[in-house]
Amino acid sequence: MFADLLPVPLHPAIVHLPIAFAVLLPLFAIGGLIAVRRGASPRAAWGITVAMAAALVATGLIAKETGEDGEDRVEQIVPKAAFEAHEEAADRFVVIGVAVFALSLLGLRRDAIGNAGRIVTTLGTVAVLAAGYSVGHAGGQLVYQHGAAGGKRTDCGWGGRRRGVTSGGQAIPPPLRSESLTFRG
């Protein structure tokens, strides 16, 4: 019954979570860094950054796994090079995320090592953001340029329909024009 509630395929529903964490993590890291410099406890102030980095890694791994689950279907539709570019970007994203998470743990310390860990982690979140952009861009190309989501490539290049043609190539009537709706009395 629970499986009926999950979207199929699951990957498109999951991929936005690690990207959201990648966007938010630098902001939380900067906030945690400032709070600790102003005297807050590293465990309290920096702990939020550690939790965000852990959530980024967890959702990144789930997104990667769900992407691999749909690999066979998508490989039949899109060029292999485009798929591999997305897959390699996802691998980089997860590796960078794990490294930043590991560094963030050092930031929980109260000494100079903790201070260095917080600074390096905050700088590392920029690399996470860049890696998130890269994987998102490559995934967007799979969907909007190569038709990975619908199973058919569209001719307009971004996944939408050309006016008057469905994705299956059938003609559709043009939209009603406002002058055809005017009443004459």
Rosetta blueprint (number, residue, H / E / L):
1 M L
2 F H
3 A H
4 D H
5 L H
6 L L
7 P L
8 V L
9 P L
10 L L
11 H H
12 P H
13 A H
14 I H
15 V L
16 H H
17 L H
18 P H
19 I H
20 A H
21 F H
22 A H
23 V H
24 L H
25 L H
26 P H
27 L H
28 F H
29 A H
30 I H
31 G H
32 G H
33 L H
34 I H
35 A H
36 V H
37 R H
38 R L
39 G L
40 A L
41 S L
42 P H
43 R H
44 A H
45 A H
46 W L
47 G H
48 I H
49 T H
50 V H
51 A H
52 M H
53 A H
54 A H
55 A H
56 L H
57 V H
58 A H
59 T H
60 G H
61 L H
62 I H
63 A H
64 K H
65 E H
66 T H
67 G H
68 E H
69 D H
70 G L
71 E H
72 D H
73 R H
74 V H
75 E H
76 Q L
77 I L
78 V L
79 P L
80 K H
81 A H
82 A H
83 F H
84 E H
85 A H
86 H H
87 E H
88 E H
89 A H
90 A H
91 D H
92 R H
93 F H
94 V H
95 V H
96 I H
97 G H
98 V H
99 A H
100 V H
101 F H
102 A H
103 L H
104 S H
105 L H
106 L H
107 G L
108 L L
109 R L
110 R L
111 D L
112 A H
113 I H
114 G H
115 N H
116 A H
117 G H
118 R H
119 I H
120 V H
121 T H
122 T H
123 L H
124 G H
125 T H
126 V H
127 A H
128 V H
129 L H
130 A H
131 A H
132 G H
133 Y H
134 S H
135 V H
136 G H
137 H H
138 A H
139 G H
140 G H
141 Q H
142 L H
143 V H
144 Y H
145 Q L
146 H L
147 G L
148 A L
149 A L
150 G L
151 G L
152 K L
153 R L
154 T L
155 D L
156 C L
157 G L
158 W L
159 G L
160 G L
161 R L
162 R L
163 R L
164 G L
165 V E
166 T L
167 S L
168 G L
169 G L
170 Q L
171 A E
172 I L
173 P L
174 P L
175 P L
176 L L
177 R L
178 S H
179 E H
180 S H
181 L H
182 T L
183 F L
184 R L
185 G L
